[in-house]
């Protein structure tokens, strides 16, 4: 019978704290991937722009209960009625919503097209015309919604940077801010590239994913701060080495947190939007899904390497890197090894304390015997 212990696989090493991944050393690779995605997205944004919903650009919408039809049939009917590039969504329970921009038409033409669309939708749904609800949003209202969204984003950024600057330090706030901007640019770039519609639900989802990305980044930075006052004081590793150790210590938690967040969103997106046809979930689910992937990536591969770059420009950490670089026995420290060293250090401290206590007690015992 073979008693040899089988070496753990990649996931085994991860959850046993045996990984020594060089996140900071490979920063050029991570940054290059992000730059390519962002440049493609910004290029698409400059050429194609956003596919804005009527809440942002203004327009008209019509709703009707039609459980026995399909999106294709409804789209064909409203196009025949005079709508150009309409957006047709199934809201669930057989209710269909048609949206289109009629702001370029005159008031009389808008009324004529609206009447034809109502008749066409009622015919497809086998309903009366008064069972089709109609609403419109003017371009002024759409502009106000856009301004409010931008204001909410700015207030969020200010609050986050202020909190991290006070709770940790300004350079950590700068790295966290850069990671959130990265997530924002990736998300809006993907939406432009894929032609996904931007709605108020999308804005809410973006603010949600920025909060998630911030949470994961703060967890990593908290570990970095602890290690700065712990293993880094020994002078055996550089600040980048310490950041790598912190990342490896929190990597399993980051992956688990990301999976727990992404899997339910994928379920909502796939089952709710594509299988059950509740397309109102599509915009929110897509923004969450793209943002969660980007947030998980940025908290691991963007925020911490940026922090290491900024901190190692400080004279004390630059000098530390020079001293450590001259050592021949320099080696990467795994989370398990760091925990073992911390435990051995604690045992040595306890042993030294007991020895000192015993030394202090012995002379007193001798004095009592002489009396």
N, C-alpha and C positions, 0 to 999 in steps of 0.2 A: 504494500500500500504506500503510495507516494505521500510523504508528509510535507513536501515543499509548499510553501505559501505562494499562491498565485498573485502576480503583480496586479494591482488595481488598474482598471481602465481609466479613460479620461474623466468620466463622471465620478468614478470612485475616488480618484485623486482630488477632484474638485470638492467633494463632500467630506473627505478626510483631511482637508487642509494641507495637501501636498503640492499644490500648484505654485509655480514660480514664474508666472507669465510676465514678460517685460513690456508692460503697457506704455511706459514713458519712452523706452528705447525705440519702439515702433511707431512713435507719434506721427512721423511723416506719412506712413501708410494710412493711418486713420484719418489724418487731415486731408490727404489726397482724395480719399473716397468721398468725404463730405463736400469738398470743393467741387468735384465733378458733378455730384447730384445738385448742389446749389446753383452752379453755373448753368446747367441744363434747365433747371426750373426758372431761373431769372431770365434766360433767353426766351423761353416759352411765354413768360409773363410779358416781356417787351413786345413780342410778335403777336401773340394770340390774346393776351390779357386774361381776365377772369370770366367765367360763366356765372354772372351775378343773377340771383333770384330777384323777383319783383320787389321784395322788401328793400333792396338796395338801389335798384335802377328804376323802380316804378313799373306799373303794368296792371293787367287785369287778370282775374282768376275766376273760374267757374267750377262748381262742384255738383255732382249728381250721384245718387245711389243707383248703381247698375251692376248687380251681382252676376248677370249672365253675359257679360261682354269681356273684352280684353283690352290691354293697352294699345295693341296694334290697331284694333278696330276703332277705338275711340280717337286715336291719332289721325287715322285716315279720314274720319268723319269731320273733325274740326278743321283739318287742312282744306277739305273740299268747301267748307263754309267761309274760307278766306283768311285763316290764321297762317302766318309765316313762322316756321320753326317753333311750333308750340312745345311746351314741356308738359307731358302727361304723366301723372303719378297715381298709383293705387294707394289710398290711405288706409286700407284695411276695411273689412266687413263689406267689400264690394263698392266702396265709395271712391270715385275718381275725381281728381283735381286737374284741371287744365289751366296753364298759365301762359301768357303771351304779352309782349310789349306793344301796346297800341298808341303810345304817347306821340309818335311821329304823325299820326293821322289827325285829320280835322275832327271836331266834335261830332259833326253829322256822320262822317265815315265810321267813327268809333261806335256810334249807336247802331248803325246798319250792320257792322260786323258782329257786334255783340248779340243782336237779335238772331242773326243767322247761326251763330255758335250755339245759342240756347236751343234753338229749334233742332239743330243737328244732334246735340247731346241728348235731348229729350227723346228723339226718335230712336237713337241707339239703345237708350235705357228703357224704352217703352214706358215713358212717363209723360206727364203734362209739362208744359213750359214753365209753369210757376213752381215746379219742383226742382228746378235748376237754380241754385243760388249763385249770385254774381257779386263780386267785390272788386275794387280797384285801388291802387296805390299811386299817388302822384310822384313825379320825380323829386319834388321838394322834400316830401316825407322820406323817400329813399336816401337822399343826401343827409338828412338828420340821423337816420339809423346808422349810416356809415361813420359819421362823426362821433356818435356815441360809442361805437365799437372801438374806434381808435383811442378815444379817451379812456375807456375801460382798460385797454391794453397798456397804455402809458402809466396809469395809476398802479396797475399790477406790478409793472417793472420797478417803479419807484419804491413801492412797499417792500418788494423782495430784496432789492439791493440794500435798502436801509436796514432791514432785519438782519441779513447775513453779515453786514459790516459791523453791527453791534454785537451780534451773537458770536461771530467768529473773528473775521478780520477783513479789511477792504479787498485784499487780493483774492480771497476766496469768493467774495461777492462779485468781483470782476469775472472770475472763471465761471461762476454759476450763471451770471448774466449772459456771457458769451454762449454757454450751452443752450440757454433758453432761446436766444436769437437764432442759433443754429436750428433748433426744433421748429421755430416759426417759419424760417426760410425754406426748410425742407418740406414742411406741410403745405405751404401755399404754392411752392414750386410743383409738387406732385399734383395738387388740385388743378393747376394751370395746364400741366402736361397732359393729364388724363381728361380734362374738360369737365371735371366734377362741378356741380353747381354750388355756389357760395350762398348760404342762407343764414339767418340768425342762429339756427341750430349749430351750424359750422363754427361760428364765433364762440358759442358757449363751449363747444367741444375743444377748441383750441386753448381757451383759458383753462379748461380741465386738464389737458395734457401738459400744459406748462407747469401747473401745480404738481402733477405727478413727477415730471422730470426733476423739479426742484426738490421734492421729497427724497428721491433716490440719491441726488447729489449731496444733500445735507447729511444723509447717513454715511456716505463715504468721507465727507469732510470731517465729520465728528470723529471717525476712526483716525484720520490723519492728525487731528489735533491731539488725540490721546497718545499716538505714537511719537509725536513731536516732543512731548514731555516724558516719554518713556524710552523706547529702544534707540531713538535718535541721539539721546544724551550720551550714550556709550561711545560715540565717535567711530563706530565700526561700519557705518553706511552713510551714503549721501542722502540728500533730501529726495532725490528721484528714487533711490532704492527704497526709502521709507514709504513713499507714495505707492510704489509697486507692491510692497508688503501690505499696505492698507487695502489696496484694490483686491489683492488675492484673498485677504481676510473677509471681505464683504462680497466677493464675487458670487458665491452660492446664494446669498440672500438676495442680491440684485436680480439674479436669474429667476429665482423662485417668485419674487415680487412681480417681475415683468410677466411671467407666464400666468400667474393668478389674475393679473389685470387684463391681459390680452385675450385669453381664451373665452371669457364671457362676452367680450366685445365681438369677437369673431362669430360666436354663436348668434348674437343679436343680428349681426350683419348678414350672415349666410342664411340662417333659418328664418329670421324675421323679414328681411328685405327681399331675398332672392327666392326662397322656397315658398313662404306664405304670401309674398307680394306686398308687404307693408312698406312701401317705398319711403314713407316719412322717416323711417329709421335709417335709410340709406346714407343721407348726408351726415347725420350725427355719427353713425357707426363708422363711416369711412374716415372722417376726420379723427375720431378717437383711435382707430386702428393705425393709421399712418403716423399720428403723433406719438402713440405709445411705443411703436418700434423706434422712432427717431429719438424719443426721450430715453429709452433704455440704452440706445447706442451712445448718445451724448454724455450721459452720466458716467459711463465707463470709459469711453475712448476720447472724449473731448475735454470735459471739465477738469479731470485730475491731471492729465498731461499739461494742460495750460497752466494749472496751478504750479506744477513743478518747474515749468519754464520761468514763470514770474519769480518764484521764491529763490531759485538758484542764481538769480542776478544779484541777490543781496550779498554783501561782502562775506558775512560769516558762513553762509552756505556755499559760496564759491570757494572759500578757503578750505572748508570741510571736504568738498569734492576733490580738491587738489591733493589733500593729505590721504584720503581713502584711495585715490587713484594710484598712489605710489606703493600701495600694499600688494604683495604677491598672493596673499591668502584670501583675497576678496571673493566672496561667493554670495549668490542670491539666497535669501532667507525665506523659507516657506511659512505659512501661518502656523502649522503644527510645530515647527522648530521654534518659532517665536514664542508660542505658548509654553513650550517645554522649558525654554530659557527663563521665561518669567517665573515659572514654577520653581525651578532650581534656585533662582535668585531669592525668592521668598523663603525657601527652606534654609538657605545659607543665612539669611537675615534672622530667622527664628533661632537657628542654632547658635549664632553669635550672641544673641540676646540672652539665651539660657546660660551659655558659658560665662558671660559677664556677670550674670546674677549669681551663679554659683561661686565665682571668685569673691564677690562682695560678701557672701553669707559666711564663708569659711572662717575668716578672722574673728567674726562675732562669736562663733561657736567655741573657738579656743578660749576667748576671754571669759565665757561663762563657766568653762571647766576649771580655770584657774581659781575662780572665786569659790 
